[in-house]
Amino acid sequence: MTNPTEPHKILVIGGGAGGLELVTQLGHRYRKNPSVEVTLVDQKRSHIWKPLLHEVATGSLDPNTDGVVYHAHAVKHHYEFELGTFCGLNKDSKTVTLAETVDEDGVQILPERHLQYDTLVLAIGSVSNDFKTPGVKDHCFFLDTAKQAERFHNALINNFMRVNQRENGVLNIAIVGAGATGVELAAELYNVTDMLKSYGLPKMTAKQLKVTLIEAGPRILPALPARISGSARDELAALGVDVCEDTLIKSANANGFETADGSEIEADMMIWAAGVKAPDFLADLYGFELTRTNQILVKPTLQSSIDDSIYVIGDCCACAQEDGSWVPPRAQSAHQMASIVKKNIILTEKGKPLKNFVYKDHGSLVNLSRYSTVGSLMGNLSKNSMFIEGKIARIVYVSLYRMHQIAIHGFFKAMIVYIAEKIGKVVRPKMKLH
């Protein structure tokens, strides 16, 4: 695996849940081995766990205090970090191209660069799929990145202030896509609206908020069991959310959405959270076999179908299971994929056969802010699931994030981070107001 004169270069593109966990594990594995060099590439400077972006959008979570800064994390966990946007790949020369990096004024920070690799891991993640619906890109907010979530948050605070100045004013927010992101965002919006009277906006209460949740399919949370979907729907209705199922969006405009049957859904703010796809630029890279949503087809070992030196993990990975279904784009999938790729890189080093990836569904949870948490846990000894809700479900939901923190910080440091969060909540407001 290693060259006697040059270190073996392991290059991971994408610092999401899977990518960051992988470089952390590899960094510790090879920290005393100068013959292996581990590098992470990301276009952002810090990491936020993607399932929490709806909390960034509402201000419940501050990315400036809760994010992981890659440069600092890399030093502590024995890997290198390169800031840059992945834009090209040359299989023959085993190089990736990073685009020029510029600041907000267009001034160059870093030039275009070419990085060598011996083993490449693509962990690029996913973006929202607008299905080429007219007007969506121009009029809707997306929540794929912390930057997009903060943009929505700033607009949300501005709209709250406008409504607070009007007698009996109402803020209409429409969310397209009733998967986990859309459902959790709808509940969190009511939570933060209730807080506003404590932060200088006394006229802004939940009565001044109208949230419409729009789903094209027959029920919300279509990827989860019907019992979870029904329980979540009841909770949202109790909050005041207008849930519109079997409603297909035809177009978006400055005033809201037009449905396929010609109806209008008025909205002051519109969020598109309907479906995901791998980034479009993957289709422009050399010869990968792709699905219709741009995911890269892989072998059972998670090596790309066209090149054994390239692994693919996370949302951009199309991995078929034995029953013919695809591994779902979830954080738990990325976590499991990172673990098996680490093992396979080590097995390659030792000249041993690689392991196939077998996805284990540990269940799904949906957090409805402080109001409720519902979900299912998969049994370890059978394929049956156990429905849970309330405080127990909330504890399990929070523990998933703690497990991610342990994976990227280690147990001791993760506990320190947890304690620091608790202390911070004593002195910081419960929501970000700027």
C-alpha positions, 0 to 999 in steps of 0.5 A: 500500500505504501511507497518507500519514498512517498507517503500513501495519500488518503484524501477525503472530500467532504467534511460532513458526518461520514467524512469528518468521522472517517478522517478522525479515525484515520488520523488517530490510526496513522498519527505515528506512521509517517508513511500515511498522510490523511487530508480532508477537503471541504469548501466550508471552514466548519462543520455542523451536523446536518440533522441540526440545520433546522435549528440553525435556521430558527436560531435555536442553535448558533453555528458560531458556538456549536460548530467544529472548526476544521483547522483546529480539529485537524491539528488535534486529530492528526490529519491535514485540512484543505479549504477548497471546492472540489471541481475536477478529478483525473483518474489517470494521474490520481489528482483532484482539482480544487477551484480558486477560493475568493472572499465576499468581494471576489478577491482571491484567497487561494488559487486553483490547486491540484492534490495527489491521492492514492486512496480517494474517498468521496463524501460530498453529501447531498443537496435539495432536489427541486425537480426543476420546478419553475420559480423554486430557485428564485423564491425559496430558501434551502437548508442544505448548508449552515450558510443557507440556514443562517440566511433563512434565520436572518430573514425570519428575524426580520419578518418577526420584527415586521409582524410585531409592528402590525396589529393582528399581523400574521407571518405565513411560512410554507414548507414543501417536503414533509420528510424529517427536515420539513416536519422538525422545522415546522415544530421548531418554528412554533417553539421559537415564536413562543420565545419572542415575547421574552426577547423584546417582541411582545406582540409576536406569539404563536397566534401570529404564525401560520405554517403550511406543510406540503407533501406530494405523497399520501402522508408526511414522513413517507420513509417512516412507518405509518404509526410514526407518521400519524403520531407526528401529524397529530402533534403538528395539527395540535400546534396549528400546522396546516398539513397538506398531503397529496399536494403537488407543487406546480410552481413558485412565485413571489406570493407563494406556491401554485399547486397542480390542481391550480390552487394557490398557497400564499406565503411570506417565506417559502422553504423547499425541503422536498427530496435530495440528490447528489450535487449536479457537478458529479455528472461532469466528472469522468465516467462514474456510473450514476443514478438518476439523482446523481448518486455514484454506484458502488460495489459492496465494499463501497469502492466505486464501480469503475475504480477500486482506489475511490470509495464513496460514502454518505448521501452521494453513495448509491449502495444496493442492499441484498433485498434490492433496496438502496441504503437510505441517505441518513446520518446513521448510514454515513456513520456506518459507511465511514467505519467500514471504509476505515476497515477496508483501507486498513485491510488493503494495507495488510493485503487482506480481503475487503469487507462488504458493507451491510447497512443496519437500520437502528430505527428513525426518530423525529424531534418535534422541538420541545413538544414531542419526539416520536420514532421507532427503534429496531430490535437487535435480535429481530427485524421488528421495530419498537414505537417510542415517543415522549421523553424516552424518544427525546433522550434517544434522539439527543444521544444520536448527536452525542454519539456523533460528537464522541466519534469526532472528539473522543469520549472525554472531549465530547463530555467536556463539549456537553458540559460547556453547552450546558454552561453556555445555555445559562448565560446565552439566550435560548435563541439566536437573535442576530 
